[in-house]
């Protein structure tokens, strides 16, 4: 049996790339946060990242989720909730109740006009000192990704849904407009610069 995949469609490299994103996100999580709650926005058809990370409470949000998750996921302490970033205005969590929010290869799938209200609501649910961690393909890779999709190395279904592509210089203003302090934002890249990571801490 092949391992569960966190993305839709077919791509020879999809599993490898998803594992790379998960590894990067795990490395960015402050160790002390793991005693609390993590929320992964856009966890996909299967919450690959959540299944491999250690937290006291783990929640996955996605529009393809029916809610609740399978028995196997619940045994791993993962709860899956239906959430559509394009339509649902408010994350289903109380103010200051989450330690870490992750958005792994999700930013580029969201309509640009939805990014500001979504990131404002992420700030709302984070505890003081809590962190948003996001990854997204570098803006200059858009053409490369389309070629890889034609070669069936990455999922056509996922690439076709991209709404935009971003640089660090375009992501940071979105986060500061949402209320994150600029001096609490860190940026970097991985996979030879093909993918970007950004963290933003609630001060």
N, C-alpha and C positions, 0 to 999 in steps of 0.2 A: 504494500500500500504506500502511495506517495504521501509525503508529509503535507499537512494543511497549508494552504497559501493564504496570505493576507491581502492579496490584490485580486482584481477581477481580470478576466481574459487570460490569454496565454502569452508567455514570454520566457524564453529559455533562461534568461538572467534574473527573472523577477524574484525568485526565492533568495538568490545570493544578494541582490540589492536590498531587499527588505531586511535581511539579517545584518547587513552593513549599517543600515539606518538604526536598527535596534541597538547594535553594539555602540554606535556613536552616542545615542541618547542615554544609554546606561552609563557611559563614562562621564556624562555631564551632570548626572543626578547627584546632589549633595548627599553624602552617606546618612546624615541625620534625618533626612526627609523620609527615609524608608520606613520609619515607624508610623508614618501617617498615611494619607490618601493620595493616590494618583488617578488622574482622569486623562485618558487618551482619546482625543477628538479625532474622528475619522479612523477608527480602529480597523475598518475593513470587514470583509466577510468572515475572517478569522482573526482574532486579536493576537497575532504572532508576537508583537513586542510585549504585551502584557503577560503572555504565557511564560516569557523568559526573564521577567524582572521581578524583584523581590520588594513587596510593599505590604503593609498591614491590610490596606483596603485598595482594591483595583477595580476601576470602572472604565468600560469602553463605550464610546458613543459613535453611532453611525446610522445613516439613513437606511442601510440595508438590514439593520438589526431588527428583529421582531420583538426584542425585549426579553430580559431574564437570562438568556443564554442557555446553552445545553447543560445537562447534568455534569458532563466532564469539565466544563469551564467553571461551574459553580464549585466543584471540588477543588479547583485551583484557586478559589477565592476571587474569581473574576465575575463581575456583574455587567451584562451588556444591556444598554438602554438605547431605544430608538431616538435619534436626534438628527435633524436635517439642518445643516449649517446655513443653507440658503433660505429656509422658511421659518425655522424656530428662533424666536427672538431672544430667548433666555435659556441659559444652561440650567439643567435641573438640579442645582445645588444651592445651598444657602450661602449667604455672604461669608467670606473668610473661613471657608470650611475645607479647602483643598490645599495640599502641600505642593504638588507638582501637576502641571497641565502639559501634555505633550501633543504636538501636531506634526506628525512625521509624514513628509511628502503629501501634505494636505493644503498648505497655503496656496499653492498654484492651482488648486481645484476650485477655489472659492471666488465668486464674482468680486472684483475689486471693491465695489461699493458695500459689500458685506463685511469686509475685513475690519473696518474701524469699529462697528458695533459689536462684532464678535470678540475682538481683542479687549474692548472695554469691559465686556462681561467676563472674560477670563480674569481680568484684573479684579473684578468684583468678587469672584469666588475664591481667589487665592488668599491664603493667610498672609499676614505681614511676614516678610522673609520668604514667602513662597515663590516658585519659579515657573515660568513658561519656557519650554524647550521646543524649538521647531527646526525642521530640516526642509529644504526645498532645492530643486535643481538650480544650478547657477544660470543666470539669464541667457548666457551665450550658448547654452547647450540645447536650446529649443530645436534647432535644425538637426543636430546630432540625434536627438531622441526620436524625431520623426523617421529618420533613416533606420534607426535600430528597430522601430516598430514595424517598418516594412519588411525588415529581415527576420521578424518574429523573435527578436532577442529581448524586447520589452513589450509589454501589453499595449496593443493598439487601443483597446477600450479605455485604459487609463490615460494614455497620452492624448487621445482625442478630447478628453474631458478637461484638459488644462485650460484655464481661463486667462492666464498671464504668466510671465516669467519675471524673476526678481533678482536684483543685486542686493548686497548688504545696504547700500546707500538708499535703496527704495524701501527696504523692510523697516529700518530703524525709524523713519518718520511716521510710519503706520503705528508703531508701538508707542512712540512718544506722544502722538496725538491721542492715543487711548488712555494715557495717563502714566505710563512707565517712565521713570526718570532715565535720562540718557546715560548718566554715569552708572546705571544699574544694568546696562545692556552690554553683552559681550558677543562678538562675532568670530566665526572661523569657517574653515572649509575642510572637506575630507574627500577621499577618492580622487586624489590628484586635482582638486579644485572643481570637480564636476558637480559636487553638491555642497551646499552651504548649511551651516548650523548657526542658530542664534539663541541666546538665552536672555531672559529679561526677569529680573527679580523685583518683587513688590516691596517697596521701601516703606 
